[in-house]
């Protein structure tokens, strides 16, 4: 027997055991204050109504991915702009027995039943971005997003204060509850001045451009266009030129291109609902619920907007937009 050699072997064995324990934590978080095994990896489905090419949802997804990376969550992102298609994605998440679901409720009549089905199966669900008036009845734990009706009223008041007399609200999707609330709020906040609405096909930008231009030619008294999404604001600016109109343009939501057009004066202002924050909170809240039963908001919606972006604050916003977080 060699006592010195035996002590060295014991030390090596102890180090190997510690290394094995550390490796076993990959994919999950160790419980706070515990030296025991890590929590098993959590898989969260983030299911939105995003249309192909809509850059707004790139920001939402970045927020969700940042929270997933922090919490060591496996993220499964999917989207379908149709209510039936989105409901099918939720059903697929239920069938796959995923741990939690974050979902938008743009078309609550198509989504409520399957969301309740997920909750009944023991899968926690949070709603975000759309569904302020429907998330509780659908059985979601929390809601993260803007109050679109309130945002619309604020936008209408801002438009009136800026001196607009005839406003055109451009909606890219008929039947979308959040978009309808925005236009309705605009009309209310802009009263008694005239406010009209036009529907465009949000997935067909050439059609959006021609429809807005035709409306401006038909009624030259329109002096402010308010779009309900950042990509449509950029197209509306082109349509104003096509029509030879003097109408100004403002918008709901932002994307990385918006700061430059605000700085140039081509866009008057944007209302930011902070989509990065929506995606982040949706995922992080589900992880917290799994860890200790927390319900962020305590039964009340967590509002992420509205927040006006204009030339007075564009420098700060531009830095974040360049990183894809605003």
C-alpha positions, 0 to 999 in steps of 0.5 A: 500500500502507498498512502500518498498514491491512494490519496492522489487517486481519491482526489482524482476520483472526487474531481471526476465526480464533481465534473459529472455532476456539473455536466448533468445540469446541461439543458436545465437550471438547478433549483435555487439553493440546491446542490441536487440535480438540475431541472429537466429541460423545458420545451416551450411552444411560441405560436403566433399569427405572423404573416410571412415577411412581416418584420415585426415578428422577427423582433418578437422572436428575438425577445423569446429567444433571449429569454429561452437562452437565459432560462435554458428553455428549448424554444419551438417557434411557429406561425400561421396567419389563419385562425384555423392554422394557428389552432392546429399548431396549438393542437400539435403542441398539445399532442407533442406534450410540450411543457408550456405554450405562449400564443397570440389570440388575434382570432379568439373565436378560432383559438379559445377552444384549443387554448382551453384544451391545452390548459385542461391537459395540464399545459400552462398557456400565456397569451401575448400581443393580441387577445387583451379582451379574451385571454382570461376566458380562454384560460390563459395565465397571463397576457403581455401586450399593448391595450390596442384600443387605448393606443388607438385613442392616443394616436387619434388625439396625437393626429388631431393635435398635429393638425390633421383634418381627414385621417385614413386608417389602413388595416392589413387584415380584416377580422383581427381583433387588435387591428380593429381595436386600433382603428376604432380607437383612432376614430374615437380619439380623432373625433369629431374630425373625419376618419375612414378605414381601408382594408388591404391584403397585408401579404401582397405589398404591391396591392397594398401600395396600389390600394392606398394610392387609389384611395388618395387619388379618389379623395385628395382631402386625406391628409394623414395615413395611419398604418397598423404595422411598420412595413405598411408605413414604408409602402404607404410613403411610396403610395403617397408619391405615386398619388401625388398626394401631400398626405403625411404618414404615421404608424403603429409598431416599429422595425429596424427601418423606421428610425431612418424614415422618422429622422428624414421626416417621411414618417411623422411618428410610430407607436411602439408596443415593444414586441421584443418585451412581449416575446421575452416576457411570454417565455420568461413567465412560463419558466418562472411559473414552472420554477415556483408557480409565479403568475406575472401580472397576478390576473391582470394584463401586463401592458408593454405599450403604447409608447410614441417614437418621434424625432424627439427620442429617435436617437435612443430608439435607433440604437436599440433598433440596430440591435433588433430589439425595438 
